[in-house]
Amino acid sequence: MTLEECRALQRLADVPRGIAKTLMLAHGFTDELIAGLVLSGLATVVPDIARIGKQTIEIELVMITDAGRKAIWNRMPVGGRFEIDRT
């Protein structure tokens, strides 16, 4: 598992109901990374409905699976988060 995959799973683990796929993309996670997590059984994508005022739109929520939680638990560093040195 790559550091980016671990970071994505950590973000998903922090939001039990899931995160809109568009928001994951906005945070810099790629379609390929999300698809890889889904194909590996570490995450799932489910359709949902969001309401903005009177408008209703269809969205996709990315959610961590139990296997994804176990994967990050087994790889968790001492500090409890996966960080990237951006220097």
Sequence and secondary structure as in RCSB ss.txt:
>XXXX:A:sequence
MTLEECRALQRLADVPRGIAKTLMLAHGFTDELIAGLVLSGLATVVPDIARIGKQTIEIELVMITDAGRKAIWNR
MPVGGRFEIDRT
>XXXX:A:secstr
  HHHHHHHHHHHT TT EEHHHHHHTT  HHHHHHHHHTTSEEEEEEEEEETTEEEEEEEEEE HHHHHHHHHH
  TTSS      
